[in-house]
């Protein structure tokens, strides 16, 4: 079922692999809920409790358990296979979101501690469909150029899902309560997961990733060796993006633009990311992913410096589109580097750690920007984001050089 080499690797070849379209479509259907459920939960909790503080705390708990327990959930998939791990995880996730929906269905006296506990538990059960799908790509495809295209296609599709999710919520709340968004997102996750685990490609990947009990117990010690560099790179990209989102809001507010202006300015960042991801996947790179990784992260820096110099929202949107051009390539390359570094039985965990790096970096970037905006101009805040990207690129490049030196020293002289 795997492909070892193709004469001309293209996106069409990726989608014509056995069961690829069926499996990918099911994974995307489930992953669409990532852009729907969090916003719906925030709106529903706010409406039910009448407190932004409770809603903010609930979302922090949901996001925290979802992000930081992602590697633990991925370890279950590596150990037991996607079918045995995802089905009970999906059942628990759906049950907890159902309980939360019942709690916040009507405005009233909802115990805040109960809302927080249920949202935290639901976040802990969030399914890692993204890392699992990338692990399936790795099982389907052995040709590195074709795998790069698969990862690029996956990354661009996920970017579009996160953009379209809030738009769907906006339509839903126009004629239904916010809890309808929770129910809809839960149904998407359940349907997508059911289709995903029933795919023959997922069944084959699960069997291929399972090792005898003795080997599986001994594997974790070195299974994730070398994953730290791509995780740090992803965290640096997330840090810059988290800061940019808040600084754009401040930039627009200081110049008396409306919220719609913020939306289309950030949409330019997403559009640039999608274009960059598709182009990155279409190029037949000669340099390995680990060598390209610091260069893609470094590309963010000059674009963000351009954002610092932008006099108005139009030029800021152009600068952010240029910055976005490096986002998807940087993250795709980080996933490829992690996949190359991890042992076969730890591929889902490797992808989950990169995901965790992005999300943790984004949270830290937003928090840091909030502090900086209290005493610095938006131009200096954009400059700080650029400096963070450049520092990340330098650290990643140093790590690559150090790893290459160790590899050369490990080879015995002829």
VENGIJO-V697068 format. One record per run of one state. SS is the DSSP state (~ for helix, > for strand, _ for the rest). FROM is the first residue (numbers start at 1). TO is the last residue. If there is no record, write none. Layout:
ss:SS from:FROM to:TO
ss:SS from:FROM to:TO
This chain:
ss:_ from:1 to:2
ss:> from:3 to:3
ss:_ from:4 to:10
ss:~ from:11 to:15
ss:_ from:16 to:19
ss:~ from:20 to:35
ss:_ from:36 to:36
ss:~ from:37 to:49
ss:_ from:50 to:51
ss:~ from:52 to:68
ss:_ from:69 to:69
ss:~ from:70 to:80
ss:_ from:81 to:81
ss:~ from:82 to:103
ss:_ from:104 to:111
ss:~ from:112 to:124
ss:_ from:125 to:128
ss:~ from:129 to:140
ss:> from:141 to:141
ss:_ from:142 to:143
ss:~ from:144 to:172
ss:_ from:173 to:178
ss:~ from:179 to:197
ss:_ from:198 to:199
ss:~ from:200 to:209
ss:_ from:210 to:212
ss:~ from:213 to:223
ss:_ from:224 to:227
ss:~ from:228 to:254
ss:_ from:255 to:258
ss:~ from:259 to:282
ss:_ from:283 to:288
ss:~ from:289 to:308
ss:_ from:309 to:312
ss:~ from:313 to:324
ss:_ from:325 to:326
ss:~ from:327 to:341
ss:_ from:342 to:343
ss:~ from:344 to:372
ss:_ from:373 to:377
ss:~ from:378 to:410
ss:_ from:411 to:414
